[in-house]
Amino acid sequence: MMPGVIALLPVLSTALIIMCADHESSVAKILSHKYLVLIGLMSYSLYLWHQPVLALYKDIIEPHPTALSIAIILVLIFILSYLSWKFVEQPFRNKSRVRQKQIFVLSVIGLIFTATLGAVSILNNGFIHRFPVYKAVKQTLAWPDELNKCDDCSRKYGNNQYCLIYDSTNEPTDILIGDSHANHFFLGLSAELGKTDRNLLMIGAGGCPPLIDIDMGYNLDHGGKLQCMKRTNALYKRLLSCKTADRIFLAFSENTLFDLTLDFTDSRGEIDFSIDRENAVRLALMRTVELAANNGKTVYIIEDLPDTTFPDFEKSLLRSNDYTSSLRALKMKSNNQQYQALLSYLQEHGIRVLRTHHLLYRFPFTDREQLLYRDGTHLSREGSRFVGEGMALQLRTNKMMTGR
């Protein structure tokens, strides 16, 4: 890879040629050929042209150029480099033809033009509507605010970041608690449960796993506080004792609990997260589970979905005219082993786990050829519906609860 150790090869080769070659050597005669001399004279223009030409070609025409395409690109780069060397670089080097004042004026005009063009492009979001697939991508990846919270839910349960209920005219029979990784399951799971007259309520806060009496914040190296206890603790306790609901679903990011840039504090002083994070996480999660179980609830942990290799789906899809190829290039990241060990521990202690990874057999698509994810870590609307169907099947058949 460049730059790297391999870059020493051309550098050392050039140094040796300069040190050892003389005018009568065969190397000197080859390098003195008029076409090689011309390439040397054009080298700065070649340097300036190669990157924008390659970038634009990959962005607009072909993300993975063939050998023939690369040959055509090289010819184009040489033509552009020759023209700019001949009609721009050479005249500017001739003081008798271009005075210093002219250079200054032209430079100012060029800078103003470039800055204006850049500002207009930024203000117009890069003129993103020029992409033919923009509308399709935007619609596929859309996650409107009404999928995060609704007024009927907020009036009854408070103005939480996530507050949704399938049927606001009835009390909940099921409650989903967690962060954004719980929120993206609601659309699909609530619709499936609704088919059997179940009513799902979803409450949560971004970045905050469903841990009772546990506060969480960024450590001193990163600064800031999430204030999870302040945002959720009292409400979670209330929901876990809700008389109309007999099932509790807990869902959260597989990475949050094991992120060492996050500090966890037990307000009861019973759990120390600084000594053994994995054991502390188990104890904290079991506290939430036991509180729900003591109130007569059946508790389910929903297995988090793996992250993907592309954190910005919209940009990665729009960079190519080949929509399908861009999607096929998406990859799942490897499983978080600490998280999987946590799920196994919970299952060994009788906690039901709704598995989701087996539903990704056609990743990055659903079985209806629709995109599963809307970004690097969250389901799309169609993805939520598809995964919701799979989880509902598990609930009906009681399969996948005690093993992967």
ABEGO torsion letter per residue (X at the ends): XOBEAAAAAAAAAAAAAAAABBAABAAAAAAABAAAAAAAAAAAAAAAAAAAAAAAAAAAABABBBAAAAAAAAAAAAAAAAAAAAAAAAAAABAAABBAAAAAAAAAAAAAAAAAAAAAAAAAGGGAAABAAAAAAAAAABBBAAAABBAAAAAAAEBBABBBBABAABBBABBBBEBAAAAAAAAAAAAAAAAAGBBBBBBBBBGBBBBBGBBBBBBAAAEEBAGAAAAAAAAAAAAAABAABABBBBBBBAAAAABAABBBBBAAGABBAAABAAAAAAAAAAAAAAAAAAAGBBBBBBBBBBBBABABAAAAAAABABAAAAAAABBBBBBBAAAAAAAAAAAAAGBBBBBAAAAAAAOABBAAGBBABABAABBBAAAAAAAAAAAAAAAAAGBGAABX
